[in-house]
């Protein structure tokens, strides 16, 4: 059959719908599994099974479940203990799940007959609980989150980020190790004063302090251009560190300011904020004059690149260290929206660092030596 344009278009749409249904099916299966674990954890906790039946409870339960469901994973002793911890963590006092959980339990206790009204109320509460974000991320992600998070708020932060960004478990672990929860929204800014409320709130949320640049390696006494080169060479990882919504426009962007031509270190566009973000990299301590220079760049972008539909351009200074009071004073006297953050990384190599791999010249020399020995 000759594939005409109409068929190709239909086939493309069909493939997209099949993929979407596969994703929905995977999410549904995952949701059902997490809900099963929730119910099992609730039973173990509420019935105090491990306390009432002794230390061998988890071993016996694991054996019985594996015997009945040999093809189903997740019933090891270790995982059954994780299931109990999962329920305990998210149902603890003060959590956003505590109220629907208690309402479900109270409704179940009060349900002494087949009253349709009570059945409907209970079903509504079950539906409300099932829609919670905890049922929409994989179990492996859950184990990382509830075993390493100090609070429900921190756990929910990583759950929402996983859902929003589609993080793999490895990416989630990297961000948790870098303590993204503590860094997010901690940059010093003047956004609240200079941006309208919806944009200022979001802009404050997207900036972090500090940024973790452990994905690059530099030698002692590196220059700003070397830092810029390293980040650009690892732009995918840099964008991941910046967070969702950042789109890379370019580096060393030339702008005209009167008769002078100046160059912006890095320029981004943020898809949620709908604005350009000018980034200046500084390898040393923050200096107040950086704010004035960045303000000039922001103004130039607003005049030369910003469209009518774009929001006001934002500036970011990412430096090695800063004095918070000095930053606050500097930001008070500028009328452009600017944020200041630090960066950190641990892979600093000595200046005389030499790769452990031999150079091409050294390899050729060694081969020549071997030929001479053999002849």
Secondary structure, DSSP 8 states (H G I E B T S, - for coil): ----HHHHHHHHHHHHHHHHHHHHHHHHHHHHHHHHHHHHHHHHHHTTHHHHH-TTHHHHHHHHHHHH-TT----SHHHHHHHHHHHHHHTSTTSTTHHHHHHHHHHHHH--S--HHHHHHHHHHHHHHHTSGGGGS-HHHHHHHHHH-SSHHHHHHHHHHHHHHT--HHHHHHHHHTTHHHHBT-SEE-HHHHS-HHHHHHHHHH-BSSEE-TT--EETT--HHHHHHHHHHTHHHHHHHH-TTEEEEEEEEEEEETTEEEEEEEEEEETTTTEEEEEEEEEEE--THHHHHHHHHHHHHHHHT--TTS---EEEEEEEE--HHHHHHHHHT--S-EEEEEEE-S-EE-TT---SS--HHHHHHHHHHHHHHH-
